[in-house]
């Protein structure tokens, strides 16, 4: 219940803060704005290469995964030459460039795609890219815009909240970070690192009992997490 109340308050505050700044288009089921990184509507080749890259990356085979991402980018370039309005190609290209850690290129390609049509998938990826580029203001702007347009149950919403929380920490807005972390773990409770980061902010805010509990949740998911264990040791 507490998290539902926090969610309602936080979402409402985002809408108020950005109601005049952001345009929220009417989205229909046919618009393919699912918020996922693997919509089935993609042409098989580029998406297949991207997925293969993710599988290889998860297996620790970074050179092989990078090769797949580069192939996916090349396929997307070919598709965009044939049809410069193909939003799926812009999206898969952004995802692939992001995995290659080419964050500035993500922004460039994303802006090109957004000139054609609004796409929440691209907005979210750009938000993460801006975070990695150290631009917290633009990271927050894009991640908030993503949540406003996709709704609270989009697949990338938990990750968007997490990156927002991280940006709030970097800009020393710990109260905002506390709420954003709460939203992130409420939507995706299986991420040990997120619980630890949430605990560290609670500790910084002087909420020691809460921080101890949050570190415990991180340790339950990842018993070997040294940072969470050290956090609990400090608070005993």
N, C-alpha and C positions, 0 to 999 in steps of 0.2 A: 504494500500500500504506500509506504514511504517513497519508494522509487517512482510509482505512478504519479504521485503528487509532484515530485521533483521534475519528472518528465513533462508534465503539463505546464508547470511554471517556466521551465527552461525553454520549451518550445514556443510558448507565448511570448517570452521576452525576445527571442530571436526574430519572431515575426514583427513585433513592434519596432525593433531596432532597424530592421531592413525593409519594412513595408514600402517606403518611398524609393529606396535605392534599387530594388530588384524587381524585374518583371517576371511574373509567374504565368507562363502560357498554359492554355487548356491542354491537358494531356489526355489522350484516349488510349484504350488498350492496343490499338493498332500502331501507336507511335513507338513501341519497342523501347520504352524508357523504364526497363525493369530494375535498373540499378545494379544488375549483376555483372560479373566479369565473364560470363559464358552464355549469352543469349543464344538460343538455338537458331535464330534467324540469320546468323552470320553465314556467309559463304564458307564452305568447309575448309578450303585450303589454308587461308590465313589464320582462322581460328584454331584449326587443328595444329598448326605449327606453334601457335602461342601456347596451347595446352600442353603440347609435348615439351616445350621449353619449361613450363612450370613444373611438370613431373620430373624432368631432369634436374632442375634446380633444387627441388625438394629432396632428391636423392644425393645431393652434394656434388653434382657434375656440372659445375658452373661453366667451364668452357663449352661443353656441349649444349647447355641451355642457351648460352649467349648466341651460339650459331643458329639455333632455332628461332630466337627472337629476331635476329637480323634477317633471316629468311622471311619471317612474317612481315617485317617492315617492307621488304622488297615486293612481296605480293600486294600489300596495300598500296604501294606506290603505283604499281601496274594498274590496279583497279581504279585508282583516282585519276590516272591519265585517261582512262576510258570513260569515267564518270566522276567528275569533280564534285558531285553532290552526294556521293555515297557516304553516309554518316557512319555506317558500320566500319568502313575502311579507316576513316579518321580515328574511330574509337580503338580498334585493334592496334593501329599504329601507335597511338598514345600509350596503350598498355605495354606494348613491346618495348618502346623507348624507355618507359619508366623502369621496367625490369633491367634494362641495360644501364640504368642510372644516368641517362641522358636527359636530365630534368629540364634544361633550357629548351631542348628540342620538343619535349612534351608540351611546354607552354606555347611554342611557336605553332606546332601542328594543331593543338587544341584551339587556339585562336582562329586559325584558318577554318577549322570545321565549324566553329560557332558563327562565323560570318555566313555560312550556308544555312544553318538551322541550330536552334537551341538543342542541346543534348545533355541531360543530367549526368550521364556516364562520363562524359568528357570533363564536365565541371568538377566532379569529384576527383578524377585523376589529376587535374591541374591543381586542386587544393593540396593533395599530397606532394606534388612536385614543388609547389611554392614552399611548403614546409621544409623540404630537404634543401632548398635553396636559401633558407634562412629568412624568408619573407613572411613573417607571421601574420601581418595585416592581410595580405592577399590570400594566404592559406585559410585564415578564418573566414574571409569573405566568400571564397569559393565553397568551402565545406558547409557553411551555413546555407548558402544558396542551394546546394545539392539537397540538403535535408528539407528545406522549404518546398522544393519542387517534387521530390520523389516520395515524400511522406515518411512517417516514422518507422515503417517496416521494410524499407528497402534493404537489400542484402549488405550494402556497404555502409549503412547508417552506423553500426557499432564502430567501425573503423574510422568513420568521419568524426564521431564524438571523441574517440581516442586521440586523433591528431589535433582536434580542437583543444583538448585538455593539455596536450603537450605544448601547444602554442601559448596557451594561457599561462602555463608554468614559466615558459621562457620570457613572457612579458610581465611576470610577477603579479598576475591576477589569480591568486590562489583560490579565492572563493569560487570564481568561475570554473577553474580547473577541477575543483572538488565536485561540482555538479556535473561537468562533462564526463569525468571519469565514472561517476555513478551511473550515468546514462549508458556509457560504453559497456560496463560490466553487467548492467541489467539486461541489455540486449544480447550480449555475448559473454556468458559467465565462465567460459572454459579457458580463458587466456590468463595464465599465471602472471605474466609480465604486467598486464593491465592492473591486476589486483595489487601487485607490489607498488606500482606507480601511484595508484590511488592511496595506498597506505602511506607513502612517503609525503604526499601532500597533506593528508590528515595529521601526520606527525608535525609537519612544518606549521600547521595551524594550531598546534597545541592540543589536539584531540587525541590524547595518547591511548585511551581505551579503544577507541574506534580504530586507530592505526594498528594496534596490536592484533585486533580481530582481522583486519584486512591483510596484514602480513600472514596471518594464519591461513587465510583462504588461498593465498599464493602458494604457501608451502604444501597445502593439501593437494594442489594440482601439480606442483613441482617440488618434491621433498628436498631436492638437492640445491635449491636456490639459495645461495650464500647470502645475498643481499637481504632477502626477507628474514632469514634466520638471524642475521645481525641486527635487523630492525627490532625483532622481538626481544633479543638479548638486551638492547638498549633500554627497552621499556619495562622490563621485568622489575 
